[in-house]
């Protein structure tokens, strides 16, 4: 039976007892219906994880005993960043979830011309909290013990001005280059993926002038959430840890 993994943003001193946050405790005791003595893995996103067991279950908190710390890392050797054009609803959620599973180090939501998304300050905070939850749950599911960085949304032009990674790629169905044509990156890689409707031609041209290389993903038109998964998978196969 698979061991339950839980994230908590608190120090985890070895061989100590800690109280898990209320939301996590509720999920363990009321949803999963775990009992005293049952095993679980606890991590705080800073590397490694603890084998633990439940020692008490209260009305609002579950107390666990941290038993053994394991230096278990599942981070890719490929330092890859996904700059994802913001799409509506579940498309963005799916892209973020799969990006975490595929080993990205950082996710930057990008406001673009075709995204049809305008986030006010209060909406930005709400969406960020929602996306942070997706990142955490994806790490719990896929076994990552380090949380990738999730940056606040930024405009397309602002992102181009601050991206300094050594290899910068933009998905462009009109490009003459495929990912197989790109040399192995000597440093960090940025992948710029458009929203539903893709990038405008003006946005593509601006990115190319700023040093990005356009790449296509085959002869078919892919949805934005499919494009992100396909491109990240290809990068990990070519240069990362999916190649064997």
MOPE-V192202 format. One record per helix or strand of 2 or more residues. SS is the DSSP state (alpha for helix, beta for strand). FROM is the first residue (numbers start at 0). TO is the last residue. If there is no record, write none. Layout:
ss/from/to
SS/FROM/TO
SS/FROM/TO
//
This chain:
ss/from/to
beta/3/6
beta/16/18
alpha/21/30
beta/38/42
beta/48/56
beta/61/69
beta/79/84
alpha/89/100
beta/105/110
alpha/120/141
beta/148/154
alpha/155/161
beta/166/170
alpha/178/180
beta/188/192
alpha/200/208
beta/212/215
alpha/223/238
//
